[in-house]
Amino acid sequence: MLTWTVDSGDRRTVVTVCGDLTMSDAGRLRTVLLKCLAEQSEALLVDLSGMRVPEPHALSVFTAVVRQAATWPGTPVLLCAPAPATAELLAGGGFGALTVLAGLREARALLDAGDSGMLMVTDDLLPIRGASRHARDVVTDACTRWTLPQLVAPASVVAGEMVANVIDHAGTMMTLRVTLRPRFLYVAVRDGSPEPPEPLHPPFRPGSGLALINASATHWGWMPAADGKVVWAALGLR
């Protein structure tokens, strides 16, 4: 049986995985790791020291999570302390560019030695009239401080429409987060509803919020969170 614990006590989230990883467990583990990514911590460290792999193909769960992390929120995912046999599978099993380290200490040292390259602004908003305008103001201020004048207009549209969708459909408290990474400016809004935005794919109704987000962002999507969901968009810096 596969089990896990999540420690998000500091700016880096550590997920400790124990037991047998099988294909039937891979989906549940993927959901847990995606929810951890939705918290947008500095890094996601996955401790595999207590995990066994009777079904090697199940290791593809980590490839899927790393690919999602690269798209959004740009969070490093570090696999730590796998058993020698598991490390060999990860290295030679065609699972893509995974970062595998000897232990959590090595992972933390690697992160300490580098620069996360991340600037972040967050704000909690009520689902009331005026919240969309406030979100646009927050984004405008962030882009101005980070010397990104070319992104003021599209990022403001994205933030305003995301907040408006929460007001119209979820009706819950929300958190706006604007993050600057080396390649993208990310705008994300977390709300308390687990329901995905509809429709998820074009064609969108002309002039609708999702149509404006789709037209303004390089790419966008949504992810389940621990108590709702996050809708996110990435805007290229160039």
Disulfide bonds with the S-S distance in Angstrom:
none
